[in-house]
């Protein structure tokens, strides 16, 4: 399986999008939008902001190893 390490994250407040490299060792629980400066958190039931607002799920989910290590 090829793991994708980049994801385009979209701010739920202002719609700003930015491609980011996802961390491989931990989940990212907080993300500050570069445009509106809002700090976003994962939606309930998601393990990280990339799973909630990204175009690609985090590496842990892609590997089917469950939520982030």
C-alpha positions in Angstrom: 0.0 0.0 0.0 1.3 3.4 -0.9 0.9 5.9 1.9 0.1 9.5 0.9 1.8 12.0 3.2 0.3 15.3 2.0 -3.2 16.5 2.3 -5.0 19.7 1.4 -6.7 20.9 4.6 -9.7 23.2 4.3 -10.7 25.6 7.1 -14.3 25.1 8.0 -14.7 28.8 9.0 -13.3 30.6 5.9 -12.7 27.9 3.3 -9.0 28.6 3.0 -7.1 25.6 1.6 -3.5 24.7 2.1 -1.5 21.6 1.3 0.4 20.3 4.3 2.7 17.4 5.1 1.0 15.2 7.7 2.9 14.0 10.8 3.7 10.3 10.7 4.4 9.6 14.4 1.4 11.4 16.0 -2.0 12.8 15.2 -2.4 16.5 14.7 -5.3 17.6 17.0 -5.0 21.3 16.5 -4.4 23.3 13.3 -4.3 27.1 12.9 -5.7 28.4 9.7 -3.1 30.6 7.9 -5.9 32.9 6.7 -8.4 33.6 9.5 -6.2 32.3 12.4 -9.0 30.1 13.7 -7.7 27.0 15.6 -9.6 24.0 14.4 -9.9 20.6 16.0 -11.1 17.2 14.7 -14.8 16.5 14.4 -16.2 14.2 17.0 -15.2 10.6 16.1 -12.2 11.6 14.0 -8.7 11.2 15.2 -7.1 14.3 13.7 -7.7 17.4 11.7 -6.6 15.7 8.5 -9.3 13.1 8.9 -11.9 15.8 9.4 -10.8 18.5 7.0 -8.2 17.1 4.7 -8.4 15.5 1.3 -6.5 12.5 2.5 -6.8 10.6 5.9 -3.8 10.6 8.2 -1.1 7.9 7.6 -2.3 5.8 10.6 -5.8 5.5 9.2 -4.3 4.8 5.7 -2.2 2.0 7.2 -5.3 0.6 8.9 -3.5 0.7 12.2 -6.4 2.5 13.8 -6.2 5.9 15.4 -2.9 7.6 15.6 -0.1 6.1 17.7 
